[in-house]
Amino acid sequence: MGLGNRRRSNDKSAREGFYSADELSKRSALKDAIEVRWAIRGLVVRLEMANTILSTSDTELEKSLTNCNNWSVLDFTSPNLNARTSNLPFDVFSHCLPWQMSPSSCNNYYGYPTQDLLPRLLQSIPFRFDTLTTRHGQAVIERRGTAWLAEEGIGALAYSGKLMRPFEVPVIVGEIMREIEQSCVERGQRQISSQIIMPPLSDSSSETLVEFKWDGFASPLHDELTQCMQPEFQHFFFDCVLCNHYPDGDSACKFHTDPEHGTHWHRTTAVVSCGTSRMFAFRPIPDVTTWSEWDEINLSTPMKAIQQNENASVALQLFPGDVVFMTGSCNDDFHHAVYSSPLEGIAVNNSRVSLVLKRALDRGGGRRGHGLAGEGRRSRHRNSRQ
């Protein structure tokens, strides 16, 4: 579009800190670049959605261009950070679902309040707080509730030293599974986009237009899920889900890997966060891999010192609707954890639910998942003779 004699400028002051963060990605440790990118994308995605309310329509835009004499461009893309972290087998899709902690007071509120969604999940999912036996023989009650939901024909999940019997997938959880698939595929196809906004206080005789440029979401991880959404899966991918209920700020999950990925379960998983925000962390498994092995750039010798601890953890505050995506060798090379939420030494008594979406693999003979006691061939044969 032609701007004629109108003045077009980049608002450098508004972008200075953002430019610095993206440029510094080449001179930072990979773990620091990961955290900076996650933080920026979390802010920018929500800013973009908030700006959707103010976006200027095509009709208004044509009218505004007549009087516009000042065009500002705010570029919120982060190409360097995206490239630096492109090799990793995990990522966080900020605000993948339009969930919020509570409704906004504005009339144009965008999103589903998790203060309504969370009770529905707690009511629909049969959470249990099981008693586990530690390696020292001590019986302890789990600090988080768990439940295993699966479609018909999928067996048990081996997790935390127990076999979890599957329950039917509730309607609300099934809807979330489909929404995640659709959202991830749509985001993966989106390139850099822009929004044009006319500030509401602009003088009608001398209007100012502001163009916001937003990052695209195309990445190898989006491509992975898109490839999984093929006709042989009948356009649905996820068919089972491990549900975790963190009833308060004290409940957490230590660093661990999810078992049997690649044998019983597909390597592609998505962790959906609902309820109170929590810190979710990754770290390279000691003696297995290091951050340097996953770095997009080869740091010069003086710069290698900034890597420091090659197995240090990276963490991000997850909010409602955020999705952690893991694929490939993630559970072979990286631990992940959910931190507790202390506040001045006192736990925050707020509830959180995470849904770990999975896909069962065919292990031969139509078997998917683990069998349970009394469900094997010998038991079926014995029961048939009675």
DRENPA-848686 format. One record per residue (C-alpha): z, y, x. Coordinates in steps of 0.02 Angstrom, whole numbers, padded with zeros to 5 digits. Each point is the difference from the previous one (the first is absolute). Layout:
<nodes>
<node pz="Z" py="Y" px="X"/>
...
</nodes>
This chain:
<nodes>
<node pz="00000" py="00000" px="00000"/>
<node pz="-00046" py="00172" px="00067"/>
<node pz="00140" py="00121" px="00032"/>
<node pz="-00108" py="00153" px="00034"/>
<node pz="00102" py="00139" px="00078"/>
<node pz="00163" py="-00075" px="-00059"/>
<node pz="00125" py="-00026" px="00139"/>
<node pz="00038" py="-00183" px="00039"/>
<node pz="00150" py="-00036" px="00108"/>
<node pz="00111" py="-00142" px="00057"/>
<node pz="00182" py="00037" px="-00037"/>
<node pz="00059" py="-00042" px="00175"/>
<node pz="00180" py="00047" px="-00031"/>
<node pz="00015" py="-00125" px="-00142"/>
<node pz="-00080" py="-00136" px="00106"/>
<node pz="00076" py="00033" px="00170"/>
<node pz="00136" py="-00131" px="-00010"/>
<node pz="-00117" py="-00127" px="-00077"/>
<node pz="-00133" py="00024" px="00134"/>
<node pz="00132" py="-00019" px="00134"/>
<node pz="00062" py="-00164" px="-00072"/>
<node pz="-00175" py="-00074" px="-00008"/>
<node pz="-00049" py="00059" px="00173"/>
<node pz="00163" py="-00060" px="00078"/>
<node pz="-00039" py="-00176" px="-00061"/>
<node pz="-00097" py="-00027" px="00160"/>
<node pz="00149" py="00047" px="00106"/>
<node pz="00137" py="-00092" px="-00095"/>
<node pz="00068" py="-00175" px="00000"/>
<node pz="-00088" py="-00109" px="-00129"/>
<node pz="00163" py="-00025" px="-00097"/>
<node pz="00020" py="00189" px="-00015"/>
<node pz="-00181" py="00022" px="-00056"/>
<node pz="00029" py="-00131" px="-00136"/>
<node pz="00152" py="00089" px="-00070"/>
<node pz="-00084" py="00171" px="00006"/>
<node pz="-00154" py="-00067" px="-00090"/>
<node pz="00103" py="-00084" px="-00135"/>
<node pz="00101" py="00158" px="-00029"/>
<node pz="-00155" py="00111" px="-00009"/>
<node pz="-00094" py="-00116" px="-00117"/>
<node pz="00151" py="-00014" px="-00114"/>
<node pz="00010" py="00189" px="-00016"/>
<node pz="-00187" py="00030" px="-00013"/>
<node pz="-00030" py="-00133" px="-00134"/>
<node pz="00134" py="00076" px="-00112"/>
<node pz="-00063" py="00177" px="00035"/>
<node pz="-00175" py="-00054" px="-00049"/>
<node pz="00061" py="-00073" px="-00163"/>
<node pz="00101" py="00156" px="-00038"/>
<node pz="-00154" py="00106" px="00034"/>
<node pz="-00102" py="-00103" px="-00122"/>
<node pz="00086" py="00100" px="-00138"/>
<node pz="-00062" py="00163" px="00076"/>
<node pz="-00176" py="-00054" px="00050"/>
<node pz="-00134" py="00121" px="-00056"/>
<node pz="-00127" py="-00077" px="-00120"/>
<node pz="-00187" py="00012" px="00034"/>
<node pz="-00020" py="00133" px="-00136"/>
<node pz="00144" py="00104" px="00066"/>
<node pz="-00064" py="-00022" px="00178"/>
<node pz="-00172" py="00071" px="-00039"/>
<node pz="00082" py="00150" px="-00084"/>
<node pz="00123" py="00025" px="00142"/>
<node pz="-00136" py="-00004" px="00133"/>
<node pz="-00073" py="00159" px="-00075"/>
<node pz="00156" py="00100" px="00043"/>
<node pz="00061" py="-00101" px="00149"/>
<node pz="00007" py="00094" px="00165"/>
<node pz="00125" py="-00109" px="00091"/>
<node pz="-00019" py="-00187" px="00028"/>
<node pz="00138" py="-00091" px="00093"/>
<node pz="-00010" py="-00180" px="00060"/>
<node pz="00156" py="-00105" px="00027"/>
<node pz="-00045" py="-00160" px="00091"/>
<node pz="00132" py="-00137" px="-00021"/>
<node pz="-00099" py="-00141" px="00079"/>
<node pz="00073" py="-00093" px="00150"/>
<node pz="-00144" py="-00090" px="00088"/>
<node pz="00091" py="-00022" px="00165"/>
<node pz="00154" py="-00080" px="-00078"/>
<node pz="-00110" py="-00113" px="-00106"/>
<node pz="-00098" py="-00059" px="00151"/>
<node pz="00156" py="-00025" px="00106"/>
<node pz="00078" py="-00120" px="-00126"/>
<node pz="-00157" py="-00088" px="-00060"/>
<node pz="00033" py="-00164" px="00091"/>
<node pz="00168" py="-00036" px="-00083"/>
<node pz="00015" py="-00144" px="-00126"/>
<node pz="00110" py="00104" px="-00116"/>
<node pz="-00003" py="00168" px="-00087"/>
<node pz="00087" py="00098" px="-00138"/>
<node pz="-00100" py="00060" px="-00150"/>
<node pz="00099" py="00150" px="-00058"/>
<node pz="00010" py="00027" px="-00189"/>
<node pz="-00117" py="-00146" px="-00031"/>
<node pz="00069" py="-00003" px="-00177"/>
<node pz="00043" py="00163" px="-00092"/>
<node pz="00186" py="-00034" px="-00011"/>
<node pz="00135" py="00133" px="00015"/>
<node pz="00189" py="-00002" px="00007"/>
<node pz="00012" py="00105" px="-00159"/>
<node pz="-00117" py="00104" px="-00109"/>
<node pz="-00040" py="00175" px="00058"/>
<node pz="00047" py="00147" px="-00107"/>
<node pz="-00180" py="00061" px="-00002"/>
<node pz="-00114" py="-00041" px="-00146"/>
<node pz="-00132" py="-00075" px="00114"/>
<node pz="00115" py="-00133" px="00073"/>
<node pz="-00104" py="-00135" px="00083"/>
<node pz="00077" py="-00171" px="00023"/>
<node pz="00108" py="-00134" px="-00077"/>
<node pz="00188" py="00029" px="00017"/>
<node pz="00084" py="-00146" px="00088"/>
<node pz="00160" py="00042" px="-00092"/>
<node pz="-00090" py="-00086" px="-00145"/>
<node pz="-00095" py="-00130" px="00101"/>
<node pz="00146" py="-00065" px="00104"/>
<node pz="00105" py="-00057" px="-00150"/>
<node pz="-00153" py="-00090" px="-00069"/>
<node pz="-00023" py="-00094" px="00162"/>
<node pz="00184" py="-00046" px="00010"/>
<node pz="-00006" py="-00063" px="-00179"/>
<node pz="-00163" py="-00097" px="00020"/>
<node pz="00030" py="-00083" px="00169"/>
<node pz="00130" py="-00143" px="00010"/>
<node pz="00090" py="00060" px="00157"/>
<node pz="00131" py="-00113" px="00078"/>
<node pz="00128" py="00034" px="00136"/>
<node pz="00005" py="-00171" px="00083"/>
<node pz="00133" py="-00072" px="00113"/>
<node pz="-00069" py="-00039" px="00173"/>
<node pz="00074" py="-00099" px="00144"/>
<node pz="-00004" py="00086" px="00169"/>
<node pz="-00036" py="-00091" px="00162"/>
<node pz="00188" py="-00002" px="00028"/>
<node pz="00027" py="-00091" px="-00165"/>
<node pz="00070" py="00149" px="-00094"/>
<node pz="-00049" py="00023" px="-00183"/>
<node pz="-00052" py="00179" px="-00040"/>
<node pz="-00071" py="00081" px="-00156"/>
<node pz="-00163" py="00093" px="00027"/>
<node pz="00016" py="00189" px="-00006"/>
<node pz="-00169" py="00014" px="-00083"/>
<node pz="-00065" py="-00090" px="-00152"/>
<node pz="-00159" py="-00102" px="00013"/>
<node pz="-00124" py="-00081" px="-00118"/>
<node pz="-00163" py="-00095" px="00026"/>
<node pz="-00137" py="00030" px="-00129"/>
<node pz="-00162" py="-00097" px="00001"/>
<node pz="-00148" py="-00044" px="-00107"/>
<node pz="-00017" py="-00176" px="-00070"/>
<node pz="-00033" py="-00134" px="00131"/>
<node pz="00089" py="00090" px="00143"/>
<node pz="00156" py="-00084" px="00068"/>
<node pz="00158" py="00059" px="00083"/>
<node pz="00024" py="00127" px="00140"/>
<node pz="00099" py="-00047" px="00156"/>
<node pz="00100" py="00156" px="00042"/>
<node pz="00166" py="00038" px="00086"/>
<node pz="00043" py="-00184" px="00015"/>
<node pz="-00029" py="-00041" px="-00183"/>
<node pz="-00139" py="-00061" px="-00115"/>
<node pz="-00028" py="00123" px="-00140"/>
<node pz="-00062" py="-00073" px="-00164"/>
<node pz="-00139" py="00104" px="-00079"/>
<node pz="00020" py="00096" px="-00162"/>
<node pz="-00141" py="00064" px="-00110"/>
<node pz="-00071" py="00170" px="00049"/>
<node pz="00061" py="00130" px="-00128"/>
<node pz="-00132" py="00112" px="-00079"/>
<node pz="00062" py="00157" px="00088"/>
<node pz="-00008" py="-00083" px="00172"/>
<node pz="-00174" py="-00067" px="-00036"/>
<node pz="-00058" py="00175" px="-00045"/>
<node pz="00069" py="00068" px="00163"/>
<node pz="-00093" py="-00136" px="00099"/>
<node pz="-00165" py="00050" px="-00080"/>
<node pz="00033" py="00187" px="00023"/>
<node pz="00036" py="-00025" px="00185"/>
<node pz="-00162" py="-00096" px="00025"/>
<node pz="-00102" py="00132" px="-00089"/>
<node pz="00085" py="00146" px="00088"/>
<node pz="-00020" py="-00074" px="00174"/>
<node pz="-00184" py="-00038" px="-00025"/>
<node pz="-00037" py="00173" px="-00073"/>
<node pz="00093" py="00087" px="00141"/>
<node pz="-00088" py="-00105" px="00131"/>
<node pz="-00168" py="00064" px="-00062"/>
<node pz="00050" py="00184" px="00003"/>
<node pz="-00060" py="00111" px="00140"/>
<node pz="00060" py="00175" px="00046"/>
<node pz="00009" py="00104" px="-00160"/>
<node pz="00041" py="00179" px="-00046"/>
<node pz="00075" py="00103" px="-00140"/>
<node pz="-00037" py="00182" px="-00037"/>
<node pz="00140" py="00103" px="-00075"/>
<node pz="00010" py="00179" px="-00058"/>
<node pz="00178" py="00062" px="00030"/>
<node pz="00073" py="00050" px="-00170"/>
<node pz="00051" py="00174" px="00060"/>
<node pz="-00172" py="00047" px="00065"/>
<node pz="-00070" py="00167" px="-00056"/>
<node pz="-00140" py="-00041" px="-00122"/>
<node pz="-00107" py="00138" px="00076"/>
<node pz="00018" py="-00070" px="00176"/>
<node pz="00036" py="-00186" px="-00010"/>
<node pz="00055" py="-00113" px="00142"/>
<node pz="-00049" py="-00183" px="00004"/>
<node pz="00091" py="-00131" px="00103"/>
<node pz="-00084" py="-00163" px="00049"/>
<node pz="00114" py="-00145" px="00045"/>
<node pz="-00075" py="-00142" px="00103"/>
<node pz="00085" py="-00169" px="-00020"/>
<node pz="-00009" py="-00157" px="00104"/>
<node pz="-00101" py="-00148" px="-00057"/>
<node pz="00094" py="-00165" px="-00012"/>
<node pz="-00132" py="-00116" px="00071"/>
<node pz="00080" py="-00117" px="00128"/>
<node pz="-00015" py="-00180" px="00061"/>
<node pz="00149" py="-00045" px="-00111"/>
<node pz="-00085" py="00067" px="-00156"/>
<node pz="-00155" py="-00097" px="00051"/>
<node pz="00104" py="-00158" px="00015"/>
<node pz="00061" py="00010" px="-00179"/>
<node pz="-00173" py="00050" px="-00063"/>
<node pz="-00073" py="-00156" px="00081"/>
<node pz="00135" py="-00105" px="-00082"/>
<node pz="-00049" py="00069" px="-00171"/>
<node pz="-00152" py="-00113" px="-00011"/>
<node pz="-00072" py="-00098" px="-00148"/>
<node pz="00081" py="-00162" px="00060"/>
<node pz="00168" py="00082" px="-00037"/>
<node pz="-00064" py="00049" px="-00173"/>
<node pz="00027" py="00182" px="00055"/>
<node pz="00189" py="-00028" px="00011"/>
<node pz="00084" py="-00033" px="00165"/>
<node pz="00189" py="-00002" px="-00014"/>
<node pz="00071" py="-00146" px="-00100"/>
<node pz="00184" py="-00009" px="00049"/>
<node pz="00138" py="00121" px="00048"/>
<node pz="00168" py="-00004" px="00088"/>
<node pz="00115" py="00124" px="-00086"/>
<node pz="00149" py="00081" px="00088"/>
<node pz="00138" py="00100" px="-00084"/>
<node pz="00104" py="00115" px="00110"/>
<node pz="00142" py="00050" px="-00120"/>
<node pz="00074" py="00136" px="00111"/>
<node pz="-00016" py="00087" px="00166"/>
<node pz="00096" py="-00135" px="00093"/>
<node pz="-00125" py="-00138" px="-00040"/>
<node pz="-00136" py="-00017" px="00130"/>
<node pz="-00113" py="-00125" px="00087"/>
<node pz="00010" py="-00028" px="00188"/>
<node pz="-00152" py="-00014" px="00115"/>
<node pz="-00097" py="-00157" px="-00043"/>
<node pz="-00173" py="-00072" px="-00029"/>
<node pz="-00065" py="-00075" px="-00162"/>
<node pz="-00024" py="-00188" px="00028"/>
<node pz="-00152" py="-00113" px="-00020"/>
<node pz="-00133" py="00133" px="-00006"/>
<node pz="-00167" py="-00081" px="00036"/>
<node pz="00061" py="-00172" px="-00055"/>
<node pz="00078" py="00019" px="-00173"/>
<node pz="-00034" py="00184" px="-00035"/>
<node pz="-00145" py="00118" px="00036"/>
<node pz="00031" py="00117" px="00146"/>
<node pz="-00034" py="00152" px="-00108"/>
<node pz="00155" py="00063" px="-00092"/>
<node pz="00052" py="00163" px="-00083"/>
<node pz="00180" py="00060" px="-00021"/>
<node pz="00023" py="00118" px="-00148"/>
<node pz="00152" py="00116" px="-00001"/>
<node pz="00087" py="00052" px="-00161"/>
<node pz="00163" py="00095" px="-00023"/>
<node pz="00105" py="00086" px="00132"/>
<node pz="-00091" py="00042" px="00162"/>
<node pz="00038" py="-00106" px="00153"/>
<node pz="-00048" py="-00009" px="00183"/>
<node pz="-00125" py="-00140" px="00037"/>
<node pz="-00026" py="-00045" px="00182"/>
<node pz="-00114" py="-00101" px="00115"/>
<node pz="00024" py="-00053" px="00181"/>
<node pz="-00100" py="-00111" px="00119"/>
<node pz="00082" py="-00171" px="00018"/>
<node pz="00080" py="-00008" px="00174"/>
<node pz="-00088" py="-00119" px="00121"/>
<node pz="-00148" py="-00010" px="-00121"/>
<node pz="-00083" py="00171" px="00004"/>
<node pz="00027" py="00183" px="00045"/>
<node pz="-00061" py="00167" px="-00068"/>
<node pz="-00120" py="00021" px="00147"/>
<node pz="-00097" py="-00154" px="-00053"/>
<node pz="-00041" py="00085" px="-00166"/>
<node pz="-00040" py="00173" px="00068"/>
<node pz="-00171" py="00074" px="-00033"/>
<node pz="00003" py="00102" px="00160"/>
<node pz="00038" py="-00049" px="00179"/>
<node pz="00133" py="00121" px="00061"/>
<node pz="-00011" py="00063" px="00177"/>
<node pz="00134" py="-00057" px="00121"/>
<node pz="00108" py="00159" px="-00016"/>
<node pz="-00014" py="-00011" px="-00189"/>
<node pz="00054" py="-00182" px="-00010"/>
<node pz="00180" py="00057" px="00025"/>
<node pz="00000" py="00073" px="-00176"/>
<node pz="-00018" py="-00174" px="-00074"/>
<node pz="00179" py="-00034" px="00057"/>
<node pz="00068" py="-00145" px="-00104"/>
<node pz="-00151" py="-00109" px="-00037"/>
<node pz="00093" py="-00091" px="-00140"/>
<node pz="00086" py="00148" px="-00082"/>
<node pz="-00010" py="00011" px="-00190"/>
<node pz="-00099" py="00124" px="-00105"/>
<node pz="00065" py="00047" px="-00172"/>
<node pz="-00057" py="00094" px="-00154"/>
<node pz="00091" py="00057" px="-00156"/>
<node pz="-00081" py="-00094" px="-00145"/>
<node pz="-00007" py="00087" px="-00168"/>
<node pz="-00042" py="-00069" px="-00173"/>
<node pz="-00181" py="-00056" px="-00008"/>
<node pz="-00020" py="-00016" px="00189"/>
<node pz="-00075" py="-00165" px="00058"/>
<node pz="00020" py="-00085" px="00169"/>
<node pz="-00156" py="-00101" px="00041"/>
<node pz="00006" py="-00144" px="00126"/>
<node pz="-00145" py="-00110" px="00053"/>
<node pz="-00070" py="-00102" px="00144"/>
<node pz="00128" py="-00046" px="00132"/>
<node pz="00132" py="00123" px="-00063"/>
<node pz="00131" py="-00133" px="-00036"/>
<node pz="-00040" py="-00087" px="00165"/>
<node pz="00018" py="00155" px="00108"/>
<node pz="00117" py="00120" px="-00092"/>
<node pz="00173" py="-00004" px="-00079"/>
<node pz="00033" py="00108" px="-00153"/>
<node pz="00162" py="00057" px="-00081"/>
<node pz="00076" py="00103" px="-00140"/>
<node pz="00143" py="00112" px="00058"/>
<node pz="00158" py="00038" px="-00096"/>
<node pz="00028" py="00178" px="-00063"/>
<node pz="00163" py="00072" px="00069"/>
<node pz="00047" py="00178" px="-00041"/>
<node pz="00144" py="00067" px="00103"/>
<node pz="00063" py="-00177" px="00018"/>
<node pz="-00006" py="-00035" px="-00186"/>
<node pz="-00141" py="-00105" px="-00075"/>
<node pz="-00112" py="00079" px="-00129"/>
<node pz="00027" py="-00097" px="-00161"/>
<node pz="-00179" py="-00001" px="-00062"/>
<node pz="-00106" py="-00149" px="-00045"/>
<node pz="-00168" py="-00049" px="00073"/>
<node pz="-00125" py="-00138" px="-00037"/>
<node pz="-00140" py="-00057" px="00116"/>
<node pz="-00142" py="-00113" px="-00054"/>
<node pz="-00080" py="-00100" px="00141"/>
<node pz="-00172" py="-00046" px="-00068"/>
<node pz="-00074" py="-00161" px="00071"/>
<node pz="-00142" py="-00124" px="-00025"/>
<node pz="00029" py="-00188" px="00009"/>
<node pz="-00117" py="-00105" px="00107"/>
<node pz="-00071" py="-00168" px="-00054"/>
<node pz="00081" py="-00128" px="00115"/>
<node pz="-00112" py="-00141" px="-00058"/>
<node pz="00005" py="-00105" px="-00156"/>
<node pz="00031" py="00154" px="-00105"/>
<node pz="00171" py="00028" px="00079"/>
<node pz="00055" py="00181" px="00016"/>
<node pz="00173" py="00046" px="00059"/>
<node pz="00143" py="-00122" px="00028"/>
<node pz="00050" py="-00146" px="-00109"/>
<node pz="00177" py="-00013" px="-00069"/>
<node pz="00118" py="-00147" px="-00007"/>
<node pz="-00050" py="-00116" px="-00141"/>
<node pz="-00179" py="00063" px="-00006"/>
<node pz="-00081" py="-00108" px="00135"/>
<node pz="-00113" py="-00151" px="-00021"/>
<node pz="00142" py="-00124" px="00018"/>
<node pz="00103" py="00087" px="-00133"/>
<node pz="-00148" py="00010" px="-00119"/>
<node pz="-00038" py="-00185" px="00029"/>
<node pz="00182" py="-00048" px="-00026"/>
<node pz="00013" py="00103" px="-00159"/>
<node pz="-00160" py="-00076" px="-00069"/>
<node pz="00075" py="-00175" px="00014"/>
<node pz="00158" py="00046" px="-00095"/>
</nodes>
